[in-house]
Amino acid sequence: MKLSIHCKCDNLICFTAVGNWTIDLKMTTFTCECGEIYHCCTRCGEIKPFSDFGKDVSRKRRRTSDCKLCIQKRVETHTTKNKGSYKEYQKKYQKEYRSRPEVKERKRLYAKEYYRKRKVESWK
């Protein structure tokens, strides 16, 4: 089955369905006559180049089913809805992380080296 659409170079090209053709075009991959691969986003339904989809090695075609813009919008809305829990988690993690002995020692050694390089006389 053929589908006509404009490519990046503004040429009208015909796409041939590589995967199973469905009426709503979901999870369908198209190849251009020039070799460019296009995929249909499952969220917005737009046909976009493969480069507009994130990498996912667990999938058959090694790409996510949602385009990068849709994923970005989803993450932004989730983050704004749950802003309080993110801040709470970050505070808890920082408190636990800074209390570790190896972190305290690393910070002490870094500060000592920092002041040694700058020849601060008052550092002991």
N, C-alpha and C positions, 0 to 999 in steps of 0.2 A: 504494500500500500504506500502511496506517495503523499507527501505533505510539502507544500511550498511555504517558505519563510525567508526573511531577509537575514543574511549572514552578517558578520562583523564588518566585512568590506562592502556592505550595502548592495551586494549582488543577490538577486532572487535565485535561490537554490532549491532543489528538490531533495527531500530527505526520504530515506528508505528505512522502515522500521526494522531494527535488528532483533529486538526481543519480541515478546508477545504483544500484539496490538490490542489495546483496550480502548473503549469508547472515550473514557476520560483521560487517556494518555498517561496515566500514572505508571511509574516504574518502567517507562519505555525509553530506550536509548536509540538515537538516530545518528547515522553517519552521513556527512556531507560528501558530495562528489569529489571535493578537494581533499578529503581525508579527515576533516575536522569532526570530532565527536560531540554530540549534543545530548542532553538529558532533560527530562521533564521533572520539575520540582514537585514533590508530593504535597507541599503546603500551599504554595501560590499557584501552581499549575502552569507556570511559564516554562518555555523551552529555553534552556541556557547552555552555554558551552561547558564542557566537562571541568574546565578550570574554575568555574564558579561554585563547584561543589567541593566540600572538604574531603580529606582522605580518611578512609576507614578500611583497614586491612582485613577486618572480619567479614566484609561483604564480598560478593562475587565479583563485582566490577571495581572494587577497591575505592569506592566513593560513597559519601553519605547520600541518603535519599532526599534530604532537604538541602536547598542552596544555602550558601554562607550568610546571605542577608536574612533569610527566614530564621536561621539558627541564632543569629545575632539579636534579632528582635525578640525571640523567645527567651533568651538568656537575660536580656535587659528587663523585660517585664517581670520575670521570676525574681531577679535581683531586687528590683524596686519594691515588689510585694513583700519580700522577706528581708528587708534591710536590717531590721532589728536583730533577727537571729544570726545574720552574717557578722554583725558587729560584736554580738555576744560571743560567738565562736572565736572570733579573732582575738578578743581580749583574753579569753580563757587559754587559747593556744600560746599567746605571747607570755602570759604569766607562767605557764608550765615550762615553756622553752627557756626562758631566762633564768629559771631556778635550777636548771641542770648544771651539775658541776663542770662538765666539759665545756659548756658554753661560757660559764663564768671565767674559767681558766683561759680560754681562747681570747675573750675580750680583754682580760688583764694583760696577756702577752702582746696583744695588738696595741693597746694603749702604751705599754712600756716601749715598744719598738717605735711607735709614732713619735713619742716625745724624745726618744734617743736620736732619731733622725733630725729632729728640729732643734736639738741641743738646748732643751729646756733645762735650766739648772735646778729649778725648784722641785722637779719630779723625783720621788724617792721610791 
